């Protein structure tokens, strides 16, 4: 298995790492999304308290079933493609896929991974964000609408921040009953291309973002690995992965803000025409600081999530290669 240029064990290990990271990182991911795409929150602490008071602890795990089922597959693609691309570059440059990869090799493989990953990652992110942006007010308004009630009046009477979230849930007061209903609603209203709304911004985030993910990880692992050791200690893997995740997510925050806003934007009440319009409109109305909204959450969330991801990946990979 290890002698083959293309290996499946990287995909399997990526699946394990991805699933474990979702459970760890989803609560703060919900907070990050609300801060970036919604209104009415003063800061991270205010957002956390508001979600807990209005939606209880379950509000932090809203929309997690879909990422749990799909992020595992997504990270399987990311880690599997990255590792195989890295071996491909080593074989082409040095004639041996087992040759230690240089930082240039890691950067090239990671940026190519960022390009490819959007094909699966954009629809997953869009559905996750649409579900995370739902509040009890939006769902209640939908119930009134289905009963022939006055959902628009309810939205008009709600606070500005809540009205924004209500509109964001799919246009025309649509509340999503779950991931599949969300996918069906988006495709019905916007076509298949609707699932890739924000995909351009995701490319701007992920192509450099994955370079700033895998390269720091390789550097930190090398620094933390004892002299003479062939593989780093699990504690070193955990720390290196966490630091790499924090670096990657903080630097990716501006593009992530634009992506989140485009993906949360409703079809019938669309606010942004595209990436450039979203950037200019956000800057004019909220200033440059808006592009760093959620940066602190990304830094805090990025460490445990990526630490769990890399540790799960590396330990699983060792296990699969030992079989």
Number of C-alpha atoms within 10 A of each C-alpha: 11 11 8 8 14 16 16 15 22 25 25 22 27 28 27 24 29 30 23 21 24 23 16 18 20 20 19 21 24 26 25 25 23 26 25 25 23 19 15 16 17 9 14 19 12 14 19 21 13 15 20 14 11 12 14 12 13 11 21 19 17 21 22 21 15 17 21 17 15 20 25 23 20 23 26 25 22 26 25 23 25 27 20 19 22 23 24 20 21 20 16 10 13 13 11 14 20 15 13 12 18 14 15 12 18 24 23 20 24 29 22 21 23 25 17 18 21 23 14 17 22 22 21 21 26 26 25 25 24 27 24 22 24 24 20 14 19 25 19 15 23 23 17 14 17 12 10 9 13 14 23 18 10 18 20 11 11 14 10 13 12 21 19 19 26 31 25 29 26 25 18 17 23 22 27 21 10 16 19 12 13 22 19 15 18 22 14 11 14 15 12 14 11 19 21 21 24 25 23 18 24 26 22 18 24 28 22 19 24 28 23 22 24 23 22 22 25 18 13 19 21 16 13 15 15 13 9 6 8 8 13 18 15 14 12 20 28 24 23 26 29 28 21 26 30 26 20 28 28 20 18 24 24 23 21 29 28 28 28 25 26 25 27 31 27 25 18 14 13 14 16 18 11 14 19 12 13 18 19 14 15 19 14 10 9 11 11 14 10 19 20 18 21 27 25 17 23 27 20 18 23 28 24 20 27 31 26 27 28 29 26 23 27 22 16 20 19 13 12 15 12 8 6
